[in-house]
Structures are given as structure tokens and as C-alpha cells.
Amino acid sequence: MLRAFILLLFSVPALAQTPDEINALLTNRIDEGKQAVGLVVGIIDADGRQVFGHGRLSASDPRELDGQTLFEIGSIT
């Protein structure tokens, strides 16, 4: 079963993107690339915080993702 993933990027100027570019990347990875069922991306930089969510929690859970979504973090090793 595919689960949603959370990705946090902390102040990485080389990865700075516009909100439209970030949303396009998420759409590409989720809707077109089928790399996950959902992602949440948090960006913290000198201008503050931004959170972007796309997709759903799991294949069987249609809840949309946002900055308030709780994720179970566990080891797969």
C-alpha cells in the first residue's frame, strides 16, 4: 500500500522555487509520475514558512494533505 510522504526542506537557496513551480512539481510526481499518493512540502527561508500539500493520505484514505496532516513516521529498515 502506498502511503503519503512528508518532505521538509530547510533554507536551501538552490531549491528556491515559486509556489506555482512547487505545485507543478507535486502534480508531476503525484498525478503523472505516480511516485506516491501524496506529499507535503514545507519550506522555511528568510521570508518565512510555506507549506504545500498535494494528493491524499493513502490509496484507501481520500483525505487531502496540508500543513496540519499527521503522519506516522517509522523505520523501513
C-alpha positions as CSV (number, residue, x, y, z in Angstrom):
1,M,0.0,0.0,0.0
2,L,1.4,3.4,-1.0
3,R,1.4,6.0,1.8
4,A,1.8,9.7,1.6
5,F,5.2,11.1,2.3
6,I,6.3,14.3,4.1
7,L,9.3,16.2,2.8
8,L,10.8,19.2,4.7
9,L,13.3,21.4,3.1
10,F,15.1,23.8,5.4
11,S,16.6,27.0,3.9
12,V,18.1,25.6,0.7
13,P,18.5,28.6,-1.6
14,A,19.4,26.4,-4.6
15,L,16.0,24.8,-4.3
16,A,14.1,28.1,-4.0
17,Q,11.0,27.8,-6.3
18,T,7.9,29.9,-6.8
19,P,4.6,28.5,-5.4
20,D,3.5,27.7,-8.9
21,E,6.7,25.7,-9.6
22,I,6.3,23.8,-6.4
23,N,2.7,22.9,-7.1
24,A,3.7,21.8,-10.6
25,L,6.4,19.6,-9.2
26,L,4.0,18.0,-6.8
27,T,1.4,17.5,-9.5
28,N,4.0,15.9,-11.7
29,R,5.2,13.5,-9.0
30,I,1.8,12.5,-7.7
31,D,-0.7,12.7,-10.6
32,E,1.6,12.0,-13.5
33,G,4.6,10.1,-12.1
34,K,2.6,8.0,-9.6
35,Q,5.7,8.2,-7.2
36,A,3.4,8.5,-4.2
37,V,-0.3,9.1,-3.4
38,G,0.5,12.4,-1.6
39,L,3.2,14.7,-0.5
40,V,3.5,17.6,1.9
41,V,6.4,20.0,1.4
42,G,7.5,22.6,3.9
43,I,9.9,25.4,3.0
44,I,11.5,27.7,5.6
45,D,13.6,30.6,4.3
46,A,14.3,34.3,5.1
47,D,10.7,35.2,4.0
48,G,9.1,32.8,6.5
49,R,7.3,29.4,6.1
50,Q,5.3,27.9,3.2
51,V,3.5,24.6,3.2
52,F,2.3,22.8,0.1
53,G,0.2,19.6,0.0
54,H,-1.0,17.5,-2.9
55,G,-2.7,14.2,-3.1
56,R,-4.3,12.1,-0.4
57,L,-3.2,10.2,2.8
58,S,-3.3,6.7,1.3
59,A,-4.8,4.8,-1.6
60,S,-7.7,3.9,0.7
61,D,-7.9,7.2,2.5
62,P,-9.1,10.1,0.4
63,R,-8.3,12.8,3.0
64,E,-6.4,15.7,1.4
65,L,-3.0,16.7,2.7
66,D,-1.9,20.0,4.2
67,G,0.3,21.5,6.9
68,Q,-1.9,20.0,9.6
69,T,-1.8,16.5,8.4
70,L,-0.4,14.0,10.9
71,F,2.0,11.3,9.6
72,E,3.1,8.1,11.2
73,I,6.9,8.1,10.9
74,G,8.5,4.6,11.2
75,S,11.6,2.8,10.0
76,I,11.5,0.6,7.0
77,T,14.9,-0.9,7.6
